[in-house]
Amino acid sequence: MPDFVASEAELEAIYGQPAGPAVIKEIDHISDHYRRFIEASPFVVLATSGLEGLDCTPRGDPPGFVRVVDSRTVMLPDRRGNNRIDSLRNIVRDPRIALLFLIPGEGRTLRINGRAAISVNRALCESFTMEGKVPRSVLVVTAESVYTQCPKALVRSHLWDASRHVAAGTLPSSGTIMKALQQGFDGDAYDREYPQRLRETIY
């Protein structure tokens, strides 16, 4: 059996203390430089915590879809999805939230930790209209900790290297997965109809 670390003291004995840039870059607000990262990002991973556990979900739109309101506040629309609303359920019970911004071709990521609230203000929601569709709600995030993450993970993963991208059809399709999970599910029809369904429901 492996040895497990059971305390912060043990962790610190193994890893030591962060220093230099790792500490300097963390601030409690959105600086002008960090704002540029947010506004250039078309993709963010959103993490929340609730009674059932943790949730992590991807959110994406054209760059600038996460709106920087001021040095402490960002807003992002809750676009049409599958209505599981796992993240929203978590936020109404525990407002803590973490955002991880990615920018295609850029190794560094940007992190915001803070607290979120769900707004259904009609005018605010309408200001995030895309292709004629108004989001049902907008997440209003108050930043408490903001910093960039070094590119090591993306360099190691070769995430932006197109020559390493998985070829289409290599992985099992969604229809194949659901057919295996539910007897009688028509996975072939699901996969065949999905492209049109995606076009009709993207917003």
Secondary structure, DSSP 4 states (H G I P E B T S, - for coil): ------SHHHHHHHH----THHHHT-BSS--HHHHHHHHH-SEEEEEEEETTEEEEEEEE-STT-SEEEETTEEEEE-----S--HHHHHHHH--EEEEEEE-TT---EEEEEEEEEEE--HHHHHTT-BTTB--S-EEEEEEEEEEEE-THHHHHHTTT-GGGSPPTTSSPPHHHHHHHHSTT--HHHHHHHHHHHHHHH--
